[in-house]
Amino acid sequence: MEFATQVKKYREQQHWSQEELADKLFISRQAVSKWENGDGTPDLDKLVALATVLNVSLDTLVLGKETASSTTPHNVDQHDKGSRPMNGWEFLSRYWWVLIALIYALGYLINRFN
């Protein structure tokens, strides 16, 4: 029953209706209602999405335990920055526009001096 009260508590903290939360998770309002009444629980994918949307950790959402990470806003990008260095593919996926700008600048310089 702890989970049901946690879902409702954090949804109300965001000032969202059940319908608004359901829209953010791409589910029905009835599913959110079942979760809050303790008549059902979400599958793992929806549980992770729910924690992300409500901006709380899974421990806090499921167990009702406050953790150090749940007291600060959860941001995946900030978490990833400190955990490991960025590889080449991650760099390209975030900064693809830099590569295009460099190619354009190089093409301009080649045409300019030929």
C-alpha positions as a printed Julia matrix, in Angstrom:
114×3 Matrix{Float64}:
  0.0    0.0     0.0
  3.01   2.29    0.44
  3.43   2.62   -3.32
 -0.17   3.76   -3.8
  0.18   6.59   -1.29
  3.54   7.61   -2.74
  2.16   7.92   -6.28
 -0.69  10.12   -5.12
  1.56  12.2    -2.86
  4.1   12.99   -5.55
  1.44  13.54   -8.22
 -0.3   16.08   -5.99
  3.03  17.78   -5.21
  3.35  18.44   -8.94
 -0.25  19.78   -8.95
 -1.22  17.29  -11.64
 -4.52  15.52  -12.08
 -4.58  11.79  -12.73
 -5.34  12.61  -16.36
 -2.27  14.87  -16.67
  0.02  12.23  -15.19
 -1.49   9.59  -17.45
 -0.86  11.79  -20.51
  2.79  12.2   -19.55
  3.18   8.41  -19.29
  1.05   7.65  -22.38
 -1.37   5.51  -20.39
 -5.01   5.77  -19.34
 -6.27   7.74  -16.36
 -7.81   4.53  -15.07
 -4.34   2.95  -14.79
 -3.17   5.82  -12.59
 -6.33   5.49  -10.51
 -5.69   1.76  -10.01
 -2.12   2.48   -8.87
 -3.31   5.09   -6.37
 -6.05   2.82   -5.02
 -3.66  -0.1    -4.62
 -5.6   -2.2    -7.13
 -2.63  -2.57   -9.47
  1.01  -1.78  -10.0
  2.85  -0.61  -13.1
  5.24  -2.79  -15.03
  8.95  -2.03  -14.72
  9.14   0.27  -17.74
  6.23   2.38  -16.52
  7.62   2.4   -12.99
 10.91   3.87  -14.18
  9.07   6.4   -16.35
  6.82   7.3   -13.41
  9.8    7.95  -11.13
 11.41  10.08  -13.83
  8.26  12.11  -14.5
  7.64  12.64  -10.78
 11.33  13.51  -10.3
 11.92  11.0    -7.47
 14.12   7.94   -7.07
 12.69   4.45   -7.39
 13.48   3.8    -3.71
 11.48   6.82   -2.69
  8.58   5.97   -4.96
  8.33   2.27   -4.16
  9.56   2.04   -0.59
  8.84   5.54    0.67
 12.46   5.95    1.77
 14.14   9.3     1.32
 17.57   8.86   -0.21
 20.32  11.4    -0.8
 19.57  11.4    -4.52
 15.85  12.02   -3.95
 16.47  15.25   -2.07
 18.14  16.82   -5.09
 16.51  17.1    -8.5
 17.23  14.06  -10.64
 18.86  14.93  -13.92
 20.3   12.12  -15.98
 22.74  14.37  -17.85
 24.24  15.72  -14.64
 24.5   12.21  -13.22
 26.24  10.87  -16.33
 28.77  13.71  -16.47
 30.39  12.79  -13.18
 30.25   9.02  -13.53
 32.41   8.42  -16.61
 34.01  10.24  -19.53
 32.04  10.72  -22.74
 32.96   8.4   -25.63
 33.08   9.41  -29.3
 29.57   8.28  -30.16
 28.07  10.11  -27.18
 29.96  13.23  -28.19
 28.66  13.01  -31.76
 25.1   12.39  -30.59
 25.19  15.54  -28.46
 27.41  17.78  -30.56
 26.72  16.67  -34.14
 26.29  20.3   -35.14
 29.97  20.99  -34.32
 31.02  18.44  -36.91
 28.8   20.08  -39.54
 30.19  23.53  -38.67
 33.77  22.24  -38.99
 33.06  20.65  -42.38
 31.46  23.88  -43.58
 34.38  25.98  -42.33
 36.93  23.64  -43.9
 35.05  23.72  -47.23
 34.94  27.51  -47.11
 38.68  27.75  -46.45
 39.52  25.31  -49.24
 37.38  27.24  -51.76
 38.75  30.57  -50.55
 42.4   29.69  -51.09
 42.08  27.68  -54.33
